[in-house]
Amino acid sequence: MLRRHERRLFDAIELRLRSEDPDFARRMAQTRLMVRVLAWFTLGRALGSVAAFLALVSLVLAEGAAFLVAGSLAAALFACSGRRVRSE
């Protein structure tokens, strides 16, 4: 999270950019779907997805213990993926 002073500076820069080159500002404001997906897909979520996939594979192969371990790992990774450590 940015400090209030930094946020005001960025807002002023954005306002100046919009007034000087509105076409460039419009193109920069538009994001593609792949960029959004990659921004959402953090390391924790990627590992959680892999663990969830392994849990499903182990369930199909009738490996109950492996399913519980992989499912628990996937749940833990997805639960922790939204948390951030702040250092200021």
Secondary structure as the mmCIF struct_conf table of DSSP 4:
data_model
#
loop_
_struct_conf.conf_type_id
_struct_conf.id
_struct_conf.beg_label_comp_id
_struct_conf.beg_label_asym_id
_struct_conf.beg_label_seq_id
_struct_conf.end_label_comp_id
_struct_conf.end_label_asym_id
_struct_conf.end_label_seq_id
HELX_RH_AL_P HELX_RH_AL_P1 ARG A 4 GLU A 20
HELX_RH_AL_P HELX_RH_AL_P2 PRO A 22 ALA A 29
HELX_RH_AL_P HELX_RH_AL_P3 LEU A 33 TRP A 40
HELX_RH_AL_P HELX_RH_AL_P4 LEU A 43 VAL A 60
TURN_TY1_P TURN_TY1_P1 LEU A 61 ALA A 62
HELX_RH_AL_P HELX_RH_AL_P5 GLY A 64 CYS A 80
TURN_TY1_P TURN_TY1_P2 SER A 81 GLY A 82
#
